[in-house]
């Protein structure tokens, strides 16, 4: 089952209310997305920690409803 880009954005914004989020459907199939997430919550965190925070915000949907997500993250 595919996941809508709006649902991904909603989950991320629930976890990081100040986030600027841009979601792109890479293949047009609702399974392969690229996301850019910018939030002050990432300040002082490594890139790996930032990505882990986004995956946690997706509440276990990675690998299930959401097959692939290429992430670009930053604090500014």
C-alpha positions as CSV (number, residue, x, y, z in Angstrom):
1,X,0.0,0.0,0.0
2,X,1.4,3.4,-1.0
3,X,1.7,6.4,1.2
4,X,0.6,9.9,0.2
5,X,3.2,12.7,0.3
6,X,0.8,14.8,2.4
7,X,0.8,12.0,5.0
8,X,4.6,12.0,5.2
9,X,4.6,15.7,5.6
10,X,1.9,15.6,8.3
11,X,3.9,13.0,10.4
12,X,7.1,15.0,10.1
13,X,5.4,18.3,11.0
14,X,3.7,16.6,14.0
15,X,7.2,15.7,15.3
16,X,8.8,19.0,14.3
17,X,6.2,21.8,14.2
18,X,8.8,24.4,13.0
19,X,10.0,22.2,10.1
20,X,10.1,23.3,6.5
21,X,9.3,20.1,4.6
22,X,9.5,19.5,0.9
23,X,8.4,16.1,-0.4
24,X,8.9,14.9,-4.0
25,X,7.4,11.6,-5.4
26,X,10.4,10.3,-7.4
27,X,8.7,7.6,-9.4
28,X,5.1,8.7,-9.4
29,X,4.2,5.5,-7.6
30,X,3.7,6.7,-4.0
31,X,6.5,4.4,-2.8
32,X,9.7,6.3,-3.7
33,X,10.0,9.8,-2.2
34,X,12.7,12.4,-1.6
35,X,12.2,14.7,1.4
36,X,14.0,17.8,2.5
37,X,13.5,18.6,6.2
38,X,14.8,21.7,7.9
39,X,14.2,22.2,11.6
40,X,15.9,23.7,14.6
41,X,15.5,20.4,16.3
42,X,18.5,19.1,14.2
43,X,20.9,21.7,15.7
44,X,24.0,19.9,17.1
45,X,22.9,16.5,15.7
46,X,24.9,14.4,13.3
47,X,23.4,13.7,9.9
48,X,22.7,10.1,11.0
49,X,20.9,11.3,14.2
50,X,18.9,13.7,12.1
51,X,17.8,10.9,9.8
52,X,17.0,8.7,12.7
53,X,14.8,11.5,14.1
54,X,12.8,11.7,10.8
55,X,12.4,7.9,10.7
56,X,11.1,7.9,14.3
57,X,8.6,10.6,13.2
58,X,7.3,8.3,10.5
59,X,6.2,5.9,13.3
60,X,7.3,2.6,11.7
61,X,5.9,3.3,8.3
62,X,9.4,3.0,6.6
63,X,9.7,-0.4,4.9
64,X,6.0,-0.9,5.0
65,X,3.7,1.7,3.6
66,X,6.7,3.8,2.6
67,X,9.2,1.8,0.6
68,X,11.9,4.4,0.0
69,X,12.7,7.8,1.3
70,X,15.8,9.8,0.3
71,X,16.5,12.4,3.0
72,X,18.2,15.7,3.0
73,X,18.2,17.3,6.5
74,X,19.6,20.4,8.1
75,X,19.1,22.7,11.1
76,X,19.1,25.9,9.0
